[in-house]
């Protein structure tokens, strides 16, 4: 398994596929272990790295994960099979906003298109168990979120940063939930019902 994970991480690096930073992944897997989380919904599979890491925490964990990019979805299928986790990780090939799910989860992990975080949150919060958590990655977006906007020269990056800031504002002003943002990895928001 360790060799497979190393191979997946190398592939992500070579192909320029964003996967969770080590520090963030360590935080996430420890959180899952500590809170004894069993049922996880992941928005944004990429090549399956985080789903594999989360499923690896305990044999009782089941992950349902959604990916809309066909190439990444197929790579994730392959990686999950190589790690012998196909019975505990369910992959859905679709745009998350088009997926209807009725199951309830202990944890919803959002790690997909940054500009759609609010949409993902609003769509899937009904799938959260009463004492469940919503965790969102990339709240710092490689340090850009804390920068002065006038120092960001790329229009594309500026657009993403503004959407992340909108999401942070949305979380902070959400009366149903309370959120703590940790400066770990690329910034992680942990949200739970008040």
N, C-alpha and C positions, 0 to 999 in steps of 0.2 A: 504493500500500500504506500509506504513512504517513497519508494522509487517512482510510483505512478504520480504521486502528488508533485514530486520534483519535476517530472516530465511535463505535467500540465502547466506548472508555473513557468517553465522555460518556454513552452509553446506560446503562452500568453505574452511573454516578453518579446519573443521573436516576431509574433504576428501583431504586436501592438494592441492586444485585447486587454481592456482594463479589468483587472481582478482586484479583490480586496487586499489592502496592504497587510503585512504580517501582524503588525501591532493591533490593527482593527480586527483581524480574524481571531487573534488570541482573545481579545475582549469578547467577541461574539460567542465563541465556543465556550468560554468560561461562564458567560451569562446563561447560556442554554443549560449547562451542567448545574449551575447553582440554583436556577429557578426550576429545574427538573422539567424542562419543556419537552413535549413529545410530538406534537403536531405542528408542523411549520409550513407556511405558505411563503414562497419566495417570488417576488416580481423581478424578473431579469435574471435568467440562468447564465447567460454568456456561454462559457464552455463547461459549466458544471462544477467549477472549483469550489465555490462557497457551499453549494448543495452537498457535495461530497464531504467537505469538512464538517458541516453541521450534522449530517447523518452519522458521521464517524464518532460523534460525542458519546452516543449510546445506542445499543442494539434496539432499543424501544422507540427510536425516533423515526418518524416518517416525514418526508419532505415532498411537497407538491410545488413544482417550479415552472414558471411560464417564460418562454422565449419567443420572440417574433422573427429573429434573424435566422433564416434557414441553415446557413453555413454553420453558425454557432450552435444551433439546436442539434444538428447532426454530429458535430464534434462533442457536444455534451453527452449525447446518447452513447457514443463510443467510449468516452471517459468513464461514464457511470458503469457501463458494462465491464470495462477493464478492472474497475474497483469492486466488482461483484455486489453492486448496490441497487440493481434494477428492481429488486423486490421492495426496496424502502424509499426509492426516489421515483416519483411520478412526474414525467416531463409532459408539458402541454406546449404544442407548437401553435402560437397565435399571438395577436396583440393583446396584452393583458386587459385593455379596456373593452375588448370584445368577448371576454371570457365570463361565463356565468358559473359561479361556484356556490354550492349551498352549505358545504362543510364549515365547521368552526375550528379555529386554530388557536394554539397557545401563543404563537408568535407569527407576526407577518413581517417579513423582511423586504424592504423596498430598496432595490439597487438597480434601477433601470433608467430610462430617459429622465434626466434631472428636471427638465421643464414640466414634467407631468406628475411630479410628486403629489401635488394637491389632489389631482384627479384620481391617482392610485389610492391615496389615503381615503378619500370620500367614497370610492367604489367598494373598497374591500373592508372598511371598518366594521361592516355588518357581519363579516366572517370572523370577527375576533371574539374569542370566549370572554366571559365576564371579567376574569382576572388576567387577561392576555396582554401582550405587549406588541407595539409596532416599533420596529427599529429601522432607521433610515441611514444609509451610508452616504459618504461624499458631501457632508455638510460644510466642509472647508474648501472643497474643490481646489486642491493643490495650493492652498494659501491665497487664492484669488478673492475669496469672500471677505477676507479681512483687509484687502488692499483698498486704496482710494480708487474709486471707479475711473477717475481721470487718468490713472496710471495704467489702466488696462487698454492696450492698443488694439486688440482683436475684438471686432464687433460680435463675433460668434461667442467668444468667451464671456464678454460683457453681458450678452443676452442670457447665458446660462447662470451667471452670477446673480443677476437680478431675479431670475426665477427661483433660485435657491433662497435668496433673501426674502422673497414673497412667501416661500414655504416656511421659513423660520418664523416670520411674522404670523402666519396662519397657525402654526403650532403654539406659539407663545400666547396667542389671543383666543385659543380654543378652550371654552369653558368646561367642556366635557372631559378633556384630557389634561394631564400635566406632562411636560417634556423636560428632560435634562439633556443638554448637548455636551458630549465629552470630546475634548481635544485629543483624541486618540486616532492613530492612523490618519485617515483623511477627514476626520470629524464624524462622530456618530450620534444620532439623536435617538434617545430611548423614551418612548411615549407610553403612558398607561392611563387608565381611567382614573378620574379623581375620586 
